[in-house]
Amino acid sequence: MQDRSEPDSTARPLPLGALAGLTAAVTAFALAQGLSYPLFTFLMQRQGMTPAEIGLSAAMTPLGLILSAMFVPELVRRLGGRRLAVIAALSGALLFVLVGALQNWIAWYLLRFLIGLAINPLYILGEVWMMALAPDARRGRIMGIFNAVTGVGYAAGPLTLTLVGTDGWPPLSVAIFGFSACAVLLFLTTKGLRGFEPDEEGTPASGIWSFWTLAPALLLAVGVSAATQQSAYSLMPVFGAGYGLQEARLAALITMLSLGNILLQVPLGFLAERLGARTMIIACAALNAACVLSLPLLIEGPLVWPVLLVMGGVGYGVYTMSLVELGSRFRGQTLVAGNSAFALMWGVGGIAGPPGSGAAIQAFGPIGLPMVSAGLSAVLIVFAIYRAAVRRAS
């Protein structure tokens, strides 16, 4: 049986050392990864690459993420979670050494693809460990804290460039150190951690593709969250420019989205513990649609700031709530397969969302961004309600 049916052990003490170590490890990795995106842009601009070439290069990492997601469950079975995570982190460090050694934009295309292959196990395994370690009654807050702290790491990456610059080895050394520290922390804190146990005898083998039959609404939620979030971050400057906003205000809009992403994950996690993660997925999607539809009316006034704060939080909150539900329903190899499917859907949504929203803006003007985001959220709400009815009837 794949759904988790054992009662929650609220009396079981939290493994605080393991939780802290995992969070620190993934935060170090997030800092290195958050630094890499703007750094590659600066490096490639110096090579004289066009914006289209730089954009194509940026797509190499999510392509690597999508491909590697298909193989993580089998690699976990063969190598074990701890060994795979440490190898992935060390591979990330080595790849950034090669970025500095090979000052060639053609080589960077391949290296960025390989970085996507290498880092995806860190996403998947870190989340699986956190979900498996967290008691059901506290999973919402723990995943909220985990995602919020990881978000701080991503935000700190670009800020690091203001301290070390973008020339030579100093910024690359930060990335190399981040991945190396991640490997050490994972090695020290993950020995013997549960989360990758074989499925119970009699349970059908669950792979990344067969997981679609187990939790299609969760996978749709991840894809919608990725598409709406990446569209907002990529195209909010285009949307704001359509209303004549200046560059400084456009940059502040993105900052407010990021701030909401960081600040609201923990409160949303607490609400998931009280109301249920499935209810919160629908609530976050509905609130995200309401916020984005209000933007054309509020974009030039002061009310846009709290709206963007909430929008950033609930948009990513759809993903956080999906993780909470995933950890509540599944365990062992099925949980690994499910989170690998999450990673694949995040890559698909991240690749499909911005071009679709950009085409809508080109066709309908700035209103195209709210149309696409609200439309995707509406599809998710309807399908999630339908799946909940099916589960109740079965």
Backbone hydrogen bonds, N-H to C=O, Kabsch-Sander energy under -0.5 kcal/mol:
donor,donor_aa,acceptor,acceptor_aa,energy
4,R,329,R,-0.8
5,S,3,D,-0.5
10,T,8,D,-1.3
12,R,9,S,-1.1
16,L,14,L,-2.2
19,L,15,P,-2.6
20,A,16,L,-2.9
21,G,17,G,-2.5
22,L,18,A,-2.7
23,T,19,L,-2.4
24,A,20,A,-2.6
25,A,21,G,-2.5
26,V,22,L,-2.6
27,T,23,T,-2.1
28,A,24,A,-2.3
29,F,25,A,-2.0
30,A,26,V,-2.6
31,L,27,T,-2.5
32,A,28,A,-1.9
33,Q,29,F,-2.6
34,G,30,A,-3.3
35,L,31,L,-1.9
36,S,32,A,-1.2
37,Y,33,Q,-1.1
39,L,35,L,-1.7
40,F,36,S,-2.8
41,T,37,Y,-1.6
42,F,38,P,-2.3
43,L,39,L,-2.7
44,M,40,F,-2.6
45,Q,41,T,-2.2
46,R,42,F,-1.7
47,Q,43,L,-0.9
48,G,45,Q,-1.5
49,M,44,M,-2.2
54,I,50,T,-2.4
55,G,51,P,-2.6
56,L,52,A,-2.3
57,S,53,E,-2.1
58,A,54,I,-2.2
59,A,55,G,-1.3
60,M,57,S,-1.4
61,T,57,S,-0.5
61,T,58,A,-0.6
63,L,59,A,-1.7
64,G,60,M,-2.0
65,L,61,T,-2.2
66,I,62,P,-2.4
67,L,63,L,-2.2
68,S,64,G,-2.5
69,A,65,L,-1.6
70,M,66,I,-0.7
70,M,67,L,-1.0
71,F,68,S,-1.5
72,V,68,S,-1.1
75,L,71,F,-2.4
76,V,72,V,-2.6
77,R,73,P,-1.8
78,R,74,E,-1.9
79,L,75,L,-3.2
80,G,75,L,-0.6
80,G,76,V,-1.7
84,L,80,G,-2.1
85,A,81,G,-2.4
86,V,82,R,-2.2
87,I,83,R,-2.5
88,A,84,L,-2.5
89,A,85,A,-2.3
90,L,86,V,-2.5
91,S,87,I,-2.4
92,G,88,A,-2.0
93,A,89,A,-1.9
94,L,90,L,-2.4
95,L,91,S,-2.5
96,F,92,G,-1.6
97,V,93,A,-1.4
98,L,94,L,-2.0
99,V,95,L,-1.8
100,G,96,F,-1.6
101,A,97,V,-2.0
102,L,98,L,-2.8
103,Q,101,A,-0.9
104,N,102,L,-2.5
108,W,104,N,-1.8
109,Y,105,W,-1.2
110,L,106,I,-1.1
111,L,107,A,-2.6
112,R,108,W,-2.7
113,F,109,Y,-1.6
114,L,110,L,-2.5
115,I,111,L,-2.4
116,G,112,R,-1.7
117,L,113,F,-1.8
118,A,114,L,-2.5
119,I,115,I,-2.6
120,N,116,G,-1.3
122,L,119,I,-1.0
123,Y,119,I,-1.5
124,I,120,N,-2.5
125,L,121,P,-3.0
126,G,122,L,-1.8
127,E,123,Y,-1.9
128,V,124,I,-2.3
129,W,125,L,-2.7
130,M,126,G,-2.1
131,M,127,E,-2.7
132,A,128,V,-2.5
133,L,129,W,-2.5
134,A,130,M,-1.6
138,R,135,P,-1.6
139,R,135,P,-0.9
139,R,136,D,-0.8
142,I,138,R,-2.2
143,M,139,R,-2.7
144,G,140,G,-1.9
145,I,141,R,-2.8
146,F,142,I,-2.6
147,N,143,M,-2.5
148,A,144,G,-2.2
149,V,145,I,-2.9
150,T,146,F,-2.2
151,G,147,N,-2.1
152,V,148,A,-1.8
153,G,149,V,-1.9
154,Y,150,T,-2.2
155,A,151,G,-2.4
156,A,152,V,-2.3
157,G,153,G,-1.2
159,L,155,A,-1.0
160,T,156,A,-1.9
161,L,157,G,-0.8
161,L,158,P,-0.7
162,T,158,P,-0.6
162,T,159,L,-1.1
163,L,159,L,-0.6
163,L,160,T,-1.2
164,V,160,T,-2.3
165,G,161,L,-2.0
172,L,168,G,-0.6
173,S,169,W,-3.2
174,V,170,P,-1.5
175,A,171,P,-1.6
176,I,172,L,-2.7
177,F,173,S,-2.8
178,G,174,V,-2.5
179,F,175,A,-2.4
180,S,176,I,-2.2
181,A,177,F,-3.1
182,C,178,G,-2.0
183,A,179,F,-2.1
184,V,180,S,-2.2
185,L,181,A,-2.6
186,L,182,C,-2.5
187,F,183,A,-2.3
188,L,184,V,-2.1
189,T,185,L,-1.9
190,T,186,L,-1.7
193,L,190,T,-1.8
203,T,200,E,-2.3
207,G,205,A,-0.6
211,F,207,G,-1.2
212,W,209,W,-1.5
213,T,210,S,-1.3
214,L,210,S,-0.5
214,L,211,F,-0.8
215,A,211,F,-2.1
219,L,215,A,-1.7
220,L,216,P,-2.4
221,A,217,A,-2.3
222,V,218,L,-2.0
223,G,219,L,-2.2
224,V,220,L,-2.7
225,S,221,A,-2.6
226,A,222,V,-2.5
227,A,223,G,-2.5
228,T,224,V,-2.8
229,Q,225,S,-2.5
230,Q,226,A,-2.7
231,S,227,A,-1.9
232,A,228,T,-2.2
233,Y,229,Q,-2.6
234,S,230,Q,-2.4
235,L,231,S,-2.7
236,M,232,A,-1.7
239,F,235,L,-2.9
240,G,236,M,-3.1
241,A,237,P,-2.3
242,G,238,V,-1.4
243,Y,240,G,-1.6
244,G,241,A,-1.8
245,L,240,G,-1.8
250,L,246,Q,-2.1
251,A,247,E,-2.5
252,A,248,A,-1.7
253,L,249,R,-1.8
254,I,250,L,-1.4
255,T,251,A,-1.9
256,M,252,A,-2.2
257,L,253,L,-1.8
258,S,254,I,-2.2
259,L,255,T,-2.4
260,G,256,M,-2.3
261,N,257,L,-2.0
262,I,258,S,-1.8
263,L,259,L,-2.9
264,L,260,G,-2.0
268,L,264,L,-2.2
269,G,265,Q,-2.0
270,F,266,V,-2.2
271,L,267,P,-2.1
272,A,268,L,-2.0
273,E,269,G,-1.5
274,R,270,F,-1.2
275,L,271,L,-3.4
276,G,272,A,-1.9
280,M,276,G,-1.8
281,I,277,A,-2.1
282,I,278,R,-1.6
283,A,279,T,-2.3
284,C,280,M,-3.0
285,A,281,I,-2.3
286,A,282,I,-2.5
287,L,283,A,-2.5
288,N,284,C,-2.5
289,A,285,A,-2.2
290,A,286,A,-2.2
291,C,287,L,-2.4
292,V,288,N,-2.6
293,L,289,A,-2.1
294,S,290,A,-1.2
295,L,291,C,-0.7
295,L,292,V,-0.6
297,L,294,S,-0.8
298,L,294,S,-1.6
299,I,295,L,-2.4
301,G,298,L,-2.1
304,V,298,L,-0.6
304,V,301,G,-1.0
305,W,302,P,-1.3
307,V,303,L,-1.5
308,L,304,V,-2.5
309,L,305,W,-2.1
310,V,306,P,-2.4
311,M,307,V,-2.7
312,G,308,L,-2.8
313,G,309,L,-1.7
314,V,310,V,-3.0
315,G,311,M,-2.1
316,Y,312,G,-1.3
317,G,313,G,-1.7
318,V,314,V,-1.4
319,Y,316,Y,-0.8
320,T,316,Y,-1.9
321,M,317,G,-3.0
322,S,318,V,-1.5
323,L,319,Y,-2.1
324,V,320,T,-2.1
325,E,321,M,-2.3
326,L,322,S,-2.5
327,G,323,L,-2.7
328,S,324,V,-1.5
329,R,325,E,-1.7
330,F,326,L,-2.2
333,Q,197,E,-1.3
334,T,331,R,-1.0
335,L,331,R,-1.0
335,L,332,G,-0.5
336,V,332,G,-1.8
337,A,333,Q,-2.6
338,G,334,T,-2.5
339,N,335,L,-2.6
340,S,336,V,-2.2
341,A,337,A,-2.2
342,F,338,G,-2.0
343,A,339,N,-2.1
344,L,340,S,-2.1
345,M,341,A,-2.5
346,W,342,F,-2.5
347,G,343,A,-2.0
348,V,344,L,-2.4
349,G,345,M,-2.8
350,G,346,W,-2.4
351,I,347,G,-1.8
352,A,348,V,-2.6
353,G,349,G,-2.7
356,G,352,A,-1.9
357,S,353,G,-2.8
358,G,354,P,-2.9
359,A,355,P,-2.4
360,A,356,G,-1.8
361,I,357,S,-2.3
362,Q,358,G,-2.3
363,A,359,A,-1.9
364,F,360,A,-3.0
365,G,361,I,-2.4
368,G,365,G,-2.4
369,L,366,P,-1.5
371,M,367,I,-2.0
372,V,368,G,-2.2
373,S,369,L,-2.3
374,A,370,P,-2.7
375,G,371,M,-2.0
376,L,372,V,-2.5
377,S,373,S,-2.1
378,A,374,A,-2.3
379,V,375,G,-2.1
380,L,376,L,-2.2
381,I,377,S,-2.5
382,V,378,A,-2.4
383,F,379,V,-2.4
384,A,380,L,-2.9
385,I,381,I,-2.2
386,Y,382,V,-2.1
387,R,383,F,-2.7
388,A,384,A,-2.2
389,A,385,I,-1.9
390,V,386,Y,-2.1
391,R,387,R,-2.6
392,R,388,A,-2.0
393,A,389,A,-1.8
394,S,390,V,-1.4
